[in-house]
Amino acid sequence: MKNEYDRLDYYYCCYYYFGYYSLLHLLSLLLLNPNISTFPCYPPLCCLSITSINHGVHIMLGQMAHIDVRDRSHTAEKLTFKTLHDRKITSIHLNPSNPSLLLTSSLDRTWKVWDIRSFESRKEPEPLYQWDGQTKSITSAYWGPNQEILTTSYDDYVSLFKEPNASNLNPIMIPHDNFTGRWTTNFRAIWHPTAPYFIIGNMKRKLDIYSTIDGSLADSLDSEYLTAIPAMNAFNWNGSRIISGTSSGRVYIWGT
């Protein structure tokens, strides 16, 4: 993952099932002097999110902990975990406009919005609001550029919440085959950073582009060079390129 708050000071994070995560400062890589920091953490990591406020990393399994990456002396034993879901957390995303708001999704079929300032209390936090309307596990949930929420779930829907709050949770339910099976990474619908679209992989070795205005399919990208399912996708910072990854070990770059 990358630090989306500062394009000039990117950090890329890798996390491992044996209890460590690493941070790579992109500028140092361009200067041919890689600055890589490795930190211990247990239990094994599931997902990370970087804040612009305190340079922290949030770590998820069924629980959450916060680490300040400026502190090189922390150990796994010092971490304090908060329970946010009953089952494994599948994604976390700090609101780009208000980094105090944290969005989480889980195998327990819910997504929740939290005020991370409440995590400083010794009590277990309560979500500001949540959604439990899916019939199967939610594999991802992300904030949109205008405070929308976009989720992907195993019940073969992408759900678009245009103005989510505690009293307004009426999503546009977009049918999409999300059953990737055992050997393909779960699909995750990803926002375009500026235009009203999102992208998601397709089991027919294509990349689907949907409108966030009405949920209609705008286009499907394919190529003779695409020999596997593009399960992992991302836009560059201005949305002019799409980067797709497949289980074949290849990366594809699309022009938009």
QUIKA-V210501 format. One record per backbone hydrogen bond with DSSP energy under -0.5 kcal/mol. NH is the residue of the N-H (numbers start at 1). CO is the residue of the C=O. E is the energy in kcal/mol with one decimal. If there is no record, write none. Layout:
# QUIKA-V210501
<<NH:CO:E> <NH:CO:E>>
This chain:
# QUIKA-V210501
<<3:11:-0.7> <4:2:-0.9> <6:3:-0.7> <9:6:-1.0> <12:24:-2.2> <13:1:-2.0> <14:22:-2.0> <16:20:-2.3> <19:16:-1.2> <21:39:-2.1> <22:14:-2.7> <23:37:-2.7> <24:12:-2.4> <25:23:-0.5> <25:35:-1.9> <26:10:-1.9> <26:24:-0.7> <29:25:-1.2> <30:26:-2.0> <31:27:-1.5> <32:29:-1.6> <33:28:-2.9> <35:25:-0.5> <36:34:-0.7> <37:23:-2.4> <39:21:-2.9> <41:19:-3.3> <45:16:-1.0> <46:60:-1.3> <51:56:-1.4> <57:67:-2.3> <58:49:-1.6> <59:65:-2.4> <60:47:-1.2> <61:63:-1.9> <64:82:-2.4> <65:59:-1.3> <67:57:-1.8> <69:55:-2.2> <69:67:-0.8> <71:68:-1.9> <72:70:-0.9> <74:71:-0.7> <78:75:-1.3> <79:76:-1.2> <81:79:-0.5> <82:64:-2.7> <84:62:-1.1> <84:82:-0.6> <85:62:-1.3> <89:61:-3.6> <90:105:-1.8> <91:105:-1.1> <93:103:-2.1> <95:98:-0.5> <95:101:-2.8> <101:98:-2.5> <102:100:-0.6> <102:114:-2.6> <103:93:-2.5> <104:112:-2.6> <105:91:-2.0> <106:110:-1.4> <107:88:-2.5> <109:106:-1.2> <111:131:-1.6> <112:104:-2.3> <113:129:-2.4> <114:102:-2.8> <116:100:-2.8> <116:114:-0.7> <118:115:-2.0> <119:116:-1.1> <120:117:-1.1> <121:118:-1.3> <128:113:-2.8> <129:113:-0.9> <131:111:-2.5> <134:109:-0.7> <138:106:-1.8> <139:137:-0.5> <139:152:-2.2> <140:152:-1.4> <142:150:-2.2> <144:148:-2.7> <147:144:-1.4> <149:161:-2.2> <150:142:-2.3> <151:159:-2.5> <152:140:-1.9> <153:157:-1.7> <154:137:-2.9> <156:153:-1.0> <157:153:-0.7> <158:174:-2.6> <159:151:-1.9> <160:172:-2.3> <161:149:-3.1> <161:159:-0.6> <162:160:-0.7> <165:168:-1.2> <168:165:-1.1> <171:169:-0.5> <172:160:-2.7> <173:171:-0.7> <174:158:-2.9> <174:172:-0.7> <175:173:-0.6> <176:156:-1.9> <178:176:-0.9> <180:178:-1.5> <188:231:-0.5> <190:199:-2.6> <192:197:-2.5> <197:195:-2.1> <198:210:-2.0> <199:190:-2.4> <200:208:-1.8> <202:206:-1.8> <205:202:-1.3> <206:202:-0.9> <207:221:-2.2> <208:200:-2.5> <209:219:-3.1> <210:198:-2.7> <211:216:-3.0> <212:196:-2.2> <213:196:-0.5> <215:211:-1.2> <218:209:-2.5> <218:216:-0.6> <219:209:-1.8> <221:207:-3.2> <226:223:-1.1> <227:225:-1.1> <231:229:-1.9> <232:245:-1.7> <233:231:-0.5> <234:243:-1.8> <236:241:-1.8> <239:236:-1.3> <242:254:-2.1> <243:234:-3.3> <244:242:-0.5> <244:252:-3.0> <245:232:-3.3> <246:250:-1.7> <249:246:-1.5> <252:244:-2.9> <254:242:-3.0> <256:240:-1.7>>
